[in-house]
């Protein structure tokens, strides 16, 4: 079970690295001047590749987490239920990033670079919540 836990942590950390950086690309996309087609296309390509790679990292992170959950659920307290809620929120955030990328690619996104800067802070808060719940186990 320790091997599963170790690889779960590695994949979660990698998944979050992508979730930390992808909205930073969105910030840059929101700041591209209208005439900078090459810059916009380069940033869109980077964002698409990062989203694809981040999604590939999310799959084993979630799969290994499910494996761990199936082994722990009987003796775990409320902290595990709270962590599962945080995991669901991370998955929703990931899906929202995909939707925002589609909107940015279609030039249909109206969010400002400031909005994306705030949006970029959400995964940090979710990661802190998840780590505190797993380490401290407050309930």
N, C-alpha and C positions, 0 to 999 in steps of 0.2 A: 504493500500500500504506500510505502514511502517513495517508491519510484514513480508511482502515479501522481502523488502529491508534488514531487519535484518537477515533473514535466508539466503538470497543470500550472504551477507557478511560472515556469519559463514561458509557456504559451500565453498565459494571461498578461504577463509583463510585455511580451512582444505585441500582443493585440492592443494593449493600451498605448504603447509607443506610437502605433499607427493612428489611434484615435486622438492622441495629443497633437500629432503633426498635420493630419488631414485638414482640420479647420484652419490651421495657419496658412495652408495653401488657399483656402477659401478667402481668408483675409486679403491675400495678395491678389486673388482674382477680382475681388470687389474693388480693389484700388487701381486696376488696369485702366489706363485711359482708352477711350473708344477707338482710337486709331491704331492701337498696338495689337494687331491681329496675331503676329508671331508669338509675342509674349503670352497672350491669352491662350493660344493653342498649346504652347509648351506647358503652361501651368495646368491646363485641363488634362493633358497627357499624364503629367506627374500625379495628379489627383486620381485619375482613373486607375493607374498602375498601383498606387498606394492603397486605394480602396480594395482592389482585387486581392492584393497581398494581405492586407489586414483581415479581409474576410476569410482567406485561407488559414490564417492564424487563429481566428475566432472558433473555427470548427473543432479543432482538437482541444482548445481551451474549454469549450462547452462540453465536449464529449468526456474529457477526463474529469471535469467537474461533476458531471452526471454520475460517473463511476464512483467518485468519492461520496457523493450524496447518497447513492444507493447503499453504501457501506456504513454511513453515519446516521441516517435519518431516525433510527429507533431511539438512540440515547441523546440526541441533540436537543438543546433547548430552543427558545424563541429566537436566539441569535441566528440560527440557520435559516429560519423562515424570513427573517429580515434580510439576510444576505441574498437569498433567492430573489427577493424583491429588487435588491440592488442589481443583481445579474440581469433581471428582466429589463430594468431601466437602461442598463448598458447596451443590451441588444436593441432596444428601441432607439437609443442615441445613434447606434451604428446604422440602423435603417434610415433614420432621419438624415444622417450624413449622405447616404446613397441618394436619397430623394433630392437633397440640396445640390448635389453634384449634377444630377440630371437637369435641374432647373438652371444651374449656372451654365451648363453646356448649351442649353436652349436659349440662353440669354433672357430667361424668364424670372430670375431671382431678383427681388427688390431689396434684399437686406444690405445694410451698409457694412463697411469694414469694422465699424465699432460694434455692431450687433454680433458679427462673427468673432470678435475678440472676447465678448462675454460668453458666447456659445462655446468657445474653446475651453472655458473653465469648468464646464459641467463634468467631463470625465475625471478631472482631478478630484472633485468633490466625491464622485462615485467611488473612485479608487480608495480614497481615505476612509469612506464609510465601510467599504468591504473589508479592508485590512483591519480596521478597529473591531468590526464585528467578529472576524475570525480569530484575532489575537486575544482580545479582551473578553469576548463572549459575555457581554453584559447581562444576558438573561439565561 
